[in-house]
Amino acid sequence: MKLKLTMLVVVAVLAIAAFMFIDLPSNWDYALQRRVKKVLAIALTGGAIAYATLVFQTLTNNRILTPNIIGLDSLFMLTQTFIIFAFGSMSMPITNKYMNFSLSVAGMILFVAFLYWLLFKREGKHLYLLLLIGLVMGTLFGSLTTFMQVLIDPNEFLIIQGKMFASFNNVKTDLLVLSFIVVGAVALYSARFTKFFDIMSLGKEHSVNLGVPYDYVVKNMLIVVTILIAISTALVGPITFLGLLVVNLAYQFMGTYRHTILIPGSILISIIALVGGQFIVERVFVFETTVSVIINFIGGVYFLYLLLKESKA
């Protein structure tokens, strides 16, 4: 296991080095500064999404689910569309990235907190009820978003269109620092629950029988998952299938169910995928597409493969 993790570390370092130093222009100091910022955003986003997806799949005991099934991506787009629809593209919540970031994160966290309240206010509620409600609400948010986009001014729709896909090109340093602080605090808080993950991957009944405080861990880790997904989505935009792709690759490559191995493995694979995708976007496609399109295409194909594999099993 240590050899495989070492291999991933080496590949990640080589990928980052290639991204940062290949084709440096004459004014390399400015270009290098921008690339460092992109790499930091990639590391934060990739790590947050990979960890959140791995934990979410452990809680639900299902390897074809991602936290985005709750509807966070749809809510993010609904928030952005509604702001432009109601106040215009030059309003403060759009032009001020700090306000936009705060509104997006707060909206997603409050929405999931409401879902948790519906789920856990009574005993006997099942976690899959949360997923079902989130799936329905995500569809509703998507329909409302499409409705407003049809009515909106075409010029302002271009601004919305730019928010539909993840981008690492215009991440503000202050937002990056704030995101690192929040994600770091959340990671420290969730570290004490890591010892339960291996048992919880066996299912609720086995976890309860083996003495795991199942409901307590689920409540706390769902909040952690929501914060991580909300931060990464608000910072760079939605990347729907990234978590599904990297976590399942980590399971296959690492060949273990031990979360102390899977967590760093998933994070490293996620960083490699995002750095590689961004490198292709900038050097091969010359910014004619976005990294989320590449990741979502590969992840979507892999998702279909997993569905077909499960149906045959």
Secondary structure, 3 states (H helix, E strand, C coil): CHHHHHHHHHHHHHHHHHHHHCCCCCCHHHHHHHHHHHHHHHHHHHHHHHHHHHHHHHHHCCCCCCHHHHCHHHHHHHHHHHHHHHHCCCCHHHHCHHHHHHHHHHHHHHHHHHHHHHHHCCCCCCHHHHHHHHHHHHHHHHHHHHHHHHHCCHHHHHHHHHHCCCCCCCCCHHHHHHHHHHHHHHHHHHHHHHHHHHHHCCCHHHHHHCCCCHHHHHHHHHHHHHHHHHHHHHHHCCCCCHHHHHHHHHHHHHCCCCHHHHHHHHHHHHHHHHHHHHHHHHHHCCCCCCHHHHHHHHHHHHHHHHHHHHHHC
